Amino acid sequence: MTPVPPGYSMPAEWSPQEAVWLSWPVADPRHWGGAKQELMWGKFAEIAAAITRFETVRINAPAADHRRIAEACNRARAVPERVELFDHPHNDVWCRDHGPIFVRNAADGSLAVTDWEFNAWGGKFPPWDLDNTIPARTAAALGLPRFDGGMILEGGAIEVNGAGHLLTTEAVLLNPNRNPSLDRTAIEQKLRDGLGVREILWLRQGIEGDDTDGHIDDLARFTDERTVLACVDRDRGSSNHAVLAENLATLKNFHGPGGRPFEVVEIPLPAACEVPGWRLPVLPASYVNFLIVNGGVLVPTFRQSRNDDRALGLIREMFPGREVAGIDCLDLVEEGGTLHCISQQQPAVLL
């Protein structure tokens, strides 16, 4: 059975939440190894503490690390009773992609977990065996029903408005490194059956430096049922300029609830973030990789005061009534993502 017949669908991120999940950095030289490991523990503790100002943070980590993680969160001034640790070993930090995608029942407000296969963005970064167990472990820990998604899918590849529309990219979901035996029609049906959406809206590709092949959460995000915040690059010499201009034109042709076009609001990318000698010549830095929490929005910043302030001001306009807070993510984006990429929201049960 799929989640749809019993009445489940994926809520929009601004829907009330019970918690946000993180997968804590593991002791692996692939990820901020050596001297940077302590730096990233501090950064994750800072992010966890920021989340606890609004709601509970739930952390996947081996039990042997729990004491040190709790101490790091305490040093970052997290609200102690809002930090929950789970003995869930994993391979990497990108909880948005390997974590559970929660769905909620329209009739009784209850939750279930959808469990999609994960292959580390087309087999790029082995191993991923432990990552692929996280949705099942989460469902068991929370006592929730679990539905198999039936294909490879990362949470960062999809964006929903809670009104039946889902944004994604051809560069990811139609990439033969994910589901080579499924065509567009079959993939669309899996998304409808697994997430309770009706309309699948396709952009073509993503920004430079994105290991994921082009996740939507670096490109365009819904801010309400009818509004999309879309990245642009006004530097005509940038490799992202034409790609994002094409995406923008495509978004303006989409129709949302009631058959009316979406309101599309432009937000410029930060200036190119580059680390000489690093494996990514240009980092996939994007202001739309924000995380919506109860009463707030956490926004990545990149030590570009003018650009950061402009982005924070625009996002405040898009989310009136929510506290918008910037978090420095320049070190984090070296590994390919920021706040949305490392997190996965758990919706609240609505009684």
C-alpha positions as CSV (number, residue, x, y, z in Angstrom):
1,M,0.0,0.0,0.0
2,T,1.1,3.6,-0.6
3,P,0.4,6.5,1.7
4,V,-2.3,8.1,-0.4
5,P,-5.2,5.7,0.1
6,P,-5.1,6.0,3.9
7,G,-5.1,9.8,3.4
8,Y,-1.4,10.8,3.9
9,S,0.4,13.6,2.1
10,M,3.6,15.7,2.7
11,P,2.9,19.0,4.5
12,A,4.6,22.2,3.4
13,E,7.7,23.1,5.5
14,W,5.9,26.0,7.1
15,S,3.3,23.7,8.6
16,P,3.6,23.2,12.4
17,Q,6.6,21.0,13.3
18,E,7.3,18.7,16.2
19,A,11.1,18.6,15.7
20,V,14.0,19.0,13.2
21,W,16.3,16.1,12.7
22,L,20.1,16.4,12.2
23,S,22.7,13.7,11.4
24,W,25.8,14.7,13.5
25,P,29.2,14.8,11.7
26,V,30.9,11.4,11.8
27,A,34.5,10.6,12.5
28,D,35.4,10.1,8.8
29,P,38.2,11.8,7.0
30,R,35.9,12.3,4.0
31,H,34.0,14.9,5.9
32,W,35.8,17.8,7.5
33,G,38.5,15.5,8.7
34,G,41.4,16.4,10.8
35,A,41.5,19.9,12.1
36,K,38.1,20.8,10.7
37,Q,36.2,18.1,12.5
38,E,36.2,20.1,15.8
39,L,35.2,23.2,13.8
40,M,32.2,21.4,12.3
41,W,31.1,19.9,15.7
42,G,31.0,23.5,16.9
43,K,29.0,24.6,13.8
44,F,26.5,21.8,14.2
45,A,26.1,22.6,17.9
46,E,25.5,26.2,16.9
47,I,22.8,25.1,14.5
48,A,21.3,22.7,16.9
49,A,21.1,25.5,19.5
50,A,19.5,27.8,17.1
51,I,16.8,25.2,16.3
52,T,16.1,24.7,20.0
53,R,15.1,28.4,20.3
54,F,12.0,27.4,18.3
55,E,11.5,23.6,18.8
56,T,13.1,20.3,19.6
57,V,16.2,19.1,17.7
58,R,16.6,15.3,17.3
59,I,20.1,14.1,16.5
60,N,21.2,10.9,14.7
61,A,24.5,9.7,16.1
62,P,26.2,6.6,17.5
63,A,25.5,6.2,21.2
64,A,29.3,6.5,22.0
65,D,29.2,10.1,20.8
66,H,26.0,11.2,22.7
67,R,27.7,12.6,25.8
68,R,30.2,14.7,23.8
69,I,27.4,15.9,21.5
70,A,25.2,17.0,24.5
71,E,28.2,18.8,25.9
72,A,28.8,20.6,22.6
73,C,25.2,21.6,22.4
74,N,25.3,22.9,26.0
75,R,28.4,25.0,25.2
76,A,26.4,26.5,22.3
77,R,23.6,27.3,24.7
78,A,21.0,24.9,23.3
79,V,17.8,24.5,25.4
80,P,18.8,21.2,27.1
81,E,15.3,19.7,27.2
82,R,14.9,20.3,23.5
83,V,17.9,18.2,22.5
84,E,17.1,14.5,21.9
85,L,19.8,12.0,20.9
86,F,19.1,8.8,19.0
87,D,21.5,5.8,18.6
88,H,21.3,6.0,14.8
89,P,24.7,5.4,13.2
90,H,25.1,6.9,9.7
91,N,27.7,7.6,7.1
92,D,27.3,11.3,6.4
93,V,25.6,14.5,7.6
94,W,23.0,15.2,4.8
95,C,19.9,14.3,6.7
96,R,17.7,16.1,4.2
97,D,18.6,13.4,1.7
98,H,19.0,10.2,3.6
99,G,16.5,11.0,6.4
100,P,12.8,10.1,6.5
101,I,10.3,12.2,4.6
102,F,7.3,12.5,6.8
103,V,3.7,12.5,5.7
104,R,0.6,13.5,7.6
105,N,-3.0,12.0,7.6
106,A,-5.6,14.5,6.6
107,A,-8.3,12.7,8.6
108,D,-6.7,12.3,12.0
109,G,-3.5,14.4,11.8
110,S,-1.2,11.4,12.5
111,L,2.2,10.9,10.9
112,A,3.9,8.2,8.9
113,V,7.4,7.9,7.4
114,T,8.1,7.4,3.7
115,D,11.3,5.4,3.2
116,W,13.0,6.0,-0.2
117,E,16.2,4.4,-1.3
118,F,19.4,6.5,-1.0
119,N,22.5,5.9,-3.1
120,A,24.6,9.0,-2.2
121,W,23.6,11.1,-5.2
122,G,24.2,8.5,-7.9
123,G,26.9,6.5,-6.2
124,K,29.3,9.4,-5.8
125,F,30.3,9.1,-2.1
126,P,30.4,5.5,-0.8
127,P,29.6,4.0,1.6
128,W,26.0,4.9,2.2
129,D,24.7,1.7,3.8
130,L,24.1,3.2,7.2
131,D,22.5,6.4,5.7
132,N,20.0,4.2,3.9
133,T,18.8,2.7,7.2
134,I,17.9,6.1,8.9
135,P,14.2,6.3,7.8
136,A,13.5,2.8,9.0
137,R,15.3,3.4,12.3
138,T,13.4,6.7,12.7
139,A,10.0,5.1,12.1
140,A,10.9,2.3,14.6
141,A,12.1,4.8,17.3
142,L,9.0,6.9,16.9
143,G,6.5,4.0,16.5
144,L,5.3,5.3,13.2
145,P,4.0,3.5,10.2
146,R,6.5,3.2,7.3
147,F,5.8,3.2,3.6
148,D,8.5,2.2,1.0
149,G,8.9,4.9,-1.6
150,G,9.8,2.4,-4.3
151,M,12.7,4.4,-5.9
152,I,15.8,6.5,-5.1
153,L,14.8,9.9,-3.9
154,E,16.6,12.6,-1.8
155,G,14.6,15.1,0.2
156,G,16.6,18.0,-1.2
157,A,15.4,17.1,-4.7
158,I,11.8,18.0,-3.9
159,E,9.9,21.0,-2.7
160,V,6.1,21.0,-1.9
161,N,3.6,23.8,-1.3
162,G,1.1,21.6,0.7
163,A,-1.5,22.3,-1.9
164,G,-0.7,19.5,-4.4
165,H,2.3,21.0,-6.2
166,L,5.9,19.6,-6.2
167,L,9.0,21.3,-7.7
168,T,11.9,19.2,-8.8
169,T,14.7,19.1,-11.5
170,E,15.3,16.9,-14.5
171,A,19.0,16.9,-13.7
172,V,18.4,14.9,-10.6
173,L,15.2,12.8,-10.9
174,L,15.7,11.9,-14.6
175,N,19.4,11.2,-14.1
176,P,20.3,7.6,-15.0
177,N,22.5,7.5,-11.9
178,R,19.3,7.4,-9.8
179,N,16.5,5.3,-11.3
180,P,17.6,4.1,-14.8
181,S,14.6,1.8,-15.2
182,L,12.0,4.5,-14.6
183,D,10.9,7.1,-17.1
184,R,9.4,10.5,-16.3
185,T,5.9,9.2,-16.2
186,A,6.8,6.4,-13.7
187,I,8.7,8.8,-11.5
188,E,5.9,11.2,-11.4
189,Q,3.5,8.4,-10.4
190,K,5.8,7.4,-7.6
191,L,5.9,10.9,-6.3
192,R,2.1,11.2,-6.4
193,D,1.6,7.8,-4.7
194,G,4.3,8.4,-2.1
195,L,3.7,12.1,-1.2
196,G,0.1,12.8,-2.0
197,V,0.9,15.5,-4.6
198,R,-0.9,16.1,-7.9
199,E,1.2,18.4,-10.1
200,I,4.9,17.7,-10.7
201,L,6.7,20.9,-11.9
202,W,10.0,20.3,-13.6
203,L,13.0,22.7,-13.8
204,R,15.9,21.6,-16.0
205,Q,19.1,21.9,-14.0
206,G,20.9,23.3,-11.0
207,I,23.8,25.5,-10.0
208,E,27.6,24.9,-10.5
209,G,29.4,22.9,-7.8
210,D,26.3,21.0,-6.7
211,D,27.4,17.4,-6.0
212,T,23.7,16.4,-6.1
213,D,23.4,17.2,-9.8
214,G,21.0,20.0,-9.1
215,H,18.8,19.9,-6.0
216,I,15.8,22.1,-6.0
217,D,16.5,23.5,-2.5
218,D,19.4,25.5,-3.9
219,L,17.3,26.9,-6.7
220,A,13.7,27.7,-5.8
221,R,11.5,27.4,-2.6
222,F,7.9,27.9,-1.9
223,T,7.2,30.5,0.7
224,D,3.5,29.9,0.7
225,E,1.0,28.0,-1.5
226,R,1.2,30.6,-4.3
227,T,4.7,32.1,-4.0
228,V,8.1,30.9,-5.2
229,L,11.4,32.5,-4.1
230,A,13.7,31.8,-7.1
231,C,17.5,32.3,-7.4
232,V,19.0,34.5,-10.1
233,D,22.5,35.4,-11.0
234,R,22.8,38.8,-12.5
235,D,26.5,38.4,-13.4
236,R,26.3,37.6,-17.1
237,G,29.8,36.1,-16.9
238,S,28.7,33.5,-14.4
239,S,28.1,29.9,-15.4
240,N,24.9,30.1,-13.3
241,H,23.4,33.1,-15.2
242,A,21.8,31.3,-18.1
243,V,20.7,28.3,-16.1
244,L,18.9,30.4,-13.5
245,A,17.4,32.7,-16.1
246,E,15.9,29.6,-17.8
247,N,14.6,28.3,-14.5
248,L,13.0,31.7,-13.8
249,A,11.2,31.8,-17.1
250,T,10.0,28.2,-16.6
251,L,8.7,29.1,-13.1
252,K,6.7,32.0,-14.5
253,N,4.9,29.7,-16.8
254,F,3.8,27.3,-14.0
255,H,0.3,27.4,-12.6
256,G,-0.6,26.9,-9.0
257,P,-3.7,26.6,-6.9
258,G,-6.8,27.6,-8.8
259,G,-4.9,27.5,-12.1
260,R,-3.4,30.9,-11.5
261,P,0.4,31.5,-12.1
262,F,2.6,31.5,-9.1
263,E,4.0,34.8,-7.9
264,V,7.7,34.4,-8.5
265,V,10.1,36.6,-6.4
266,E,13.8,36.8,-7.4
267,I,16.6,36.5,-4.9
268,P,20.3,36.8,-6.1
269,L,22.9,34.2,-5.3
270,P,25.7,35.3,-3.2
271,A,29.0,36.2,-4.9
272,A,30.9,33.2,-6.0
273,C,32.4,31.4,-3.0
274,E,35.7,29.8,-3.9
275,V,38.3,27.8,-2.0
276,P,41.6,27.5,-3.9
277,G,42.7,23.9,-4.4
278,W,39.4,22.5,-3.1
279,R,37.6,19.8,-5.0
280,L,34.7,22.2,-5.9
281,P,36.0,25.2,-7.8
282,V,32.8,27.1,-7.0
283,L,30.8,26.2,-4.0
284,P,27.0,25.8,-4.3
285,A,26.1,28.7,-2.0
286,S,22.5,29.7,-2.1
287,Y,20.3,31.8,0.2
288,V,17.2,29.6,-0.5
289,N,18.8,26.7,1.3
290,F,17.1,28.1,4.4
291,L,15.3,26.0,7.1
292,I,11.8,27.0,8.2
293,V,11.0,26.3,11.9
294,N,8.1,27.1,14.2
295,G,8.0,30.9,14.3
296,G,11.3,31.3,12.4
297,V,13.5,30.9,9.4
298,L,17.2,30.0,9.7
299,V,19.1,31.4,6.7
300,P,22.6,30.6,5.5
301,T,25.0,33.5,5.2
302,F,28.4,33.6,3.5
303,R,30.5,36.5,5.1
304,Q,29.3,38.9,2.3
305,S,27.7,41.6,4.4
306,R,25.9,43.5,1.6
307,N,24.6,40.4,-0.1
308,D,23.8,38.6,3.2
309,D,21.8,41.6,4.5
310,R,19.9,42.0,1.3
311,A,18.9,38.3,1.3
312,L,17.9,38.4,5.0
313,G,15.8,41.5,4.3
314,L,14.0,39.8,1.4
315,I,13.4,36.6,3.3
316,R,11.9,38.7,6.2
317,E,9.5,40.2,3.7
318,M,8.5,36.7,2.5
319,F,7.9,35.4,6.0
320,P,6.1,38.2,8.0
321,G,5.6,37.2,11.6
322,R,8.5,34.8,11.7
323,E,11.9,35.6,13.2
324,V,14.6,35.4,10.4
325,A,18.1,34.6,11.7
326,G,21.3,34.3,9.7
327,I,23.8,31.5,10.4
328,D,27.3,31.7,8.9
329,C,27.6,28.7,6.6
330,L,30.8,29.4,4.6
331,D,32.7,26.5,6.2
332,L,29.7,24.2,5.9
333,V,29.1,24.8,2.2
334,E,32.7,23.6,1.4
335,E,31.2,20.1,1.7
336,G,28.4,20.9,-0.7
337,G,25.4,22.2,1.3
338,T,24.0,24.3,4.1
339,L,21.1,24.5,6.5
340,H,18.3,22.8,4.5
341,C,20.7,20.1,3.3
342,I,21.7,19.0,6.8
343,S,18.2,19.0,8.3
344,Q,14.8,17.2,8.0
345,Q,11.7,18.6,9.6
346,Q,9.2,16.3,11.4
347,P,5.7,17.8,11.2
348,A,3.5,18.1,14.2
349,V,0.6,15.7,14.8
350,L,-2.5,17.8,14.3
351,L,-5.4,16.5,16.5
